[in-house]
Amino acid sequence: MKDDGTTMKPNTDETLSREDGPLPLSRRDLLRGGLYGSAGLFLSGLGAERLLGAPRARAIAPKAKSIIQIWMWGGPSHIDTFDPKPKAGHDYCGSLDNPIATNVDGVRIGELLPLTAKHADKLAILRSMTHGVNGHETASYITQTGWKAGGRVVHPGIGAVVAKFKGYEAGYEGLIPPYIVLTGPQGRFSESGFLGSRYKPFATGGDPGRPKFLVEGIAAPGITLKRQKVRRDLLDRVNTFAKRRRGDPKLAEFFRAQEQAYDLILGDAGKVFDLEQEKPELRERYGKNTFGQSCLVARRLVEKGVPYVTINYRGWDTHKQHFETMRRKLPEMDRGLSALIEDLHERGLLDSTIVWWGGEFGRTPKVLWNPPWNGGRSHFGYAFTSVVAGGGFEGGKVVGATDERGMSVVDRPIHPRDLLGTMYSLMGIDPESTLRHPQGDRIPILPPPDPEIPTKGFLREIV
């Protein structure tokens, strides 16, 4: 029994799926045994199934080059989006009690998502996400890192990990940083953790929904591109020190960084943020608002090879007047999300791009009608939904289930670790990799399985 009166009901008969015979213990397993054995985690996690001679897990083939994360800041309601419960009644559904059919037989989603419903064949809907955490910061941390909050180590989120393994140290040569956030940082956890500032995302600032998207550090308000070029030429003429020292090998890296910065501001690289290069009708398809145009910028970024892009989509912490907010926000989300999926598909980019939709948790299924909430939903980490598409994920699938009121998981619980590990694998990142802590320790990018949430592990059934 949880502290809010709800009960999690995972299927305790489910175990990690293994195939192809017993898996031998590796040196890494033995090291983990030493690290976790005293806490009983080695035998209850990865070590136990190997010592017992369980069959080998099918490998997940890497297919993705980029991830676009649509971070539903505040936590979206699963009942009103991708896990509708029309039979639960007014106290649970409120005025949104008429889910609609999708282009996949038998799959229905929220009534305010008609455009997304046309692309359900490209989506994998994960209806059994769970971690049991109801605080924004701690839930964001576990959803983005896989680790529980409160330990001595502050772990990096998935965006920083991808930037580490797929960024400049792995041969990435783009002038655009490998980890971009549109438009402001997520802010409820340390995105880069112990990896430090080098792996923090570049937050664009600005608003792509305005007539001119002014990216902080690239475009200056009130100054034209022509005037910026004139300023550079003037600086080159008066900077006699730079002229004398340009051939100095000790300053080569400085001058190289300077040229890259200028190219980002004045050259072709920075044009990725110029939405005026897109056809007006395409911009209209995405929606002429901050979220819709952020989706369009995200598509342009992955088209240029940027490995990780987050759209920090605020406004989903609906404690009060939830349904009024849903009728305003969901059509905007529906338009931008559906256009992004469709545009990536039409350009042949969806096969190599993972689109990940979701927040830190869901909302309470039972509506809080009394004042001061007046029809609100609170935080709910016991059962919620995430959606993934592309990059090797099989579309037209629903994984897991909640009960008839959306209160608890009743089939195939999915811990954030399972989803993150699957995405790492699809990106060609070994989910058992370690990172070096500044103090010299080697820290796994993912924790061992949580013994309190028995799951099937990585999402092999949809890759």
C-alpha positions, 0 to 999 in steps of 0.5 A: 500500500502506497502513502496515497492509498493506491497499490501497485500490482505488478505481475510478479511472475514476469522475469527478464527474457533470455534466449540462446543458452546460459550466459557466462559471468564476465569480469564486469559481473564479478566486479559488480558482485563485489560492489553490490553483493553486500547490499544483496543486489547482485543476486537479486539483479543481473547476477542471479539470473546469470548464476542460475543459468538463465538463457541469453538475452537477444541483442538489440541492434543499433539503428538510431543516430539521434533522439528527439525527447519531448519532455512534458515538463510537469507530468502529463495525464495518461488517462487524457492522452494515451491510456483512456479509461472511458468506463471509469466514470466522471470522477476519473474522466471528467469531460474527456470521456470519448476516446477515439480510434487510431489507424491501428485496430483496437488502439484508442487514444484521447479524443483531443489527439485526432492528428496523432491518431492517424500515425499510431502505426508508427508509435509504441505506446508504453502504458505501464511506466512506473517508479512510484515517485511523486516529487518533480525533482526526484521523479525527473531524476529517475526518469532521465537517469534510471537511478533513484535520487539521494545517493552520493553520486549525481548521475548524468541524464540520458542527453549528457550520456549520449553527448559523451558517447556520440559527441566530439569524443566519438568523432562528431564534427558538427559546429552545433553542440551535440546536446541541444535543449529547446528552449530553456533547461529542464531545471529540475535535475542536473542534466550532466551530473558528475560529467560536468559542464562540458556535457550540459546541453546548449539551451537556445533561449529565444522563441521559435514561435516568433517571427524571428528565432533569436538563439542566444549567443548566435543572433543578437536582437536588433542587429542584422546579419550584414551588420554582424559581418561588418563588425567582424571585419572591423575587429579583424582590421584593428586586432593587430595582436591576432594578426601577429600571433595567428601562426603561433601553435600555442594559440592554434586552438584559440583561433580554431574556436574563434573561427568555429564561433564565427561560422556558427554565427555568420556561416552555414551552421547557424542557419539550422535555426533559421525557420524562414528557410522552410515553406510557410505551409510546412510551418503551418502544419507544425503549428505557429506556436513555440512547441510546434516550431520547436518540433520543426527546429528539432527535425532540422537539427537531427537532419544536420546530425545532432545526436540529442535534442530535447524540447522542454514543453512546459505547462503540464503540472495541472493541479488546478482546472486540469480540463481547461488546460487540456482543451487548450494544450492538447490540440497544440501538442497533437499538431506539433507531435503529429507533424514531427512524426510525419515530417521525419517519416517523409524525409526518411529520417524516422528510421534513424531518429527516436522520438520519445514523448513523456514526463516525469510521471502521470497525474492522479486518475481520480479528479480533485473536484473540490476547491481550491483544485476545481477539477485538478490532477496531482502527481502520480508516479505509480502508473503513467505512459510514455510513447516512443517512435522510430529509431528501431522501435516497432510502431503500432504497438501497445506495451503493458496495461493499467487497471480499469481506472488507471490506478496501478500497473497490471501487466508488464511494468516498465521502469525508466531503466528499461526504457533508457537501456533500450534507447541506449542500445538502439543508439549503439551505446552499451547499457552496461558501460561505465563513466569515469567519476572525477574522483576516479571511480567507474560508475555504471550509466544505469543501475542494476534492476530495482528489486521492488519493481519486477520487470521484463527488462529492456523492451525487446518485444518492440525492437 
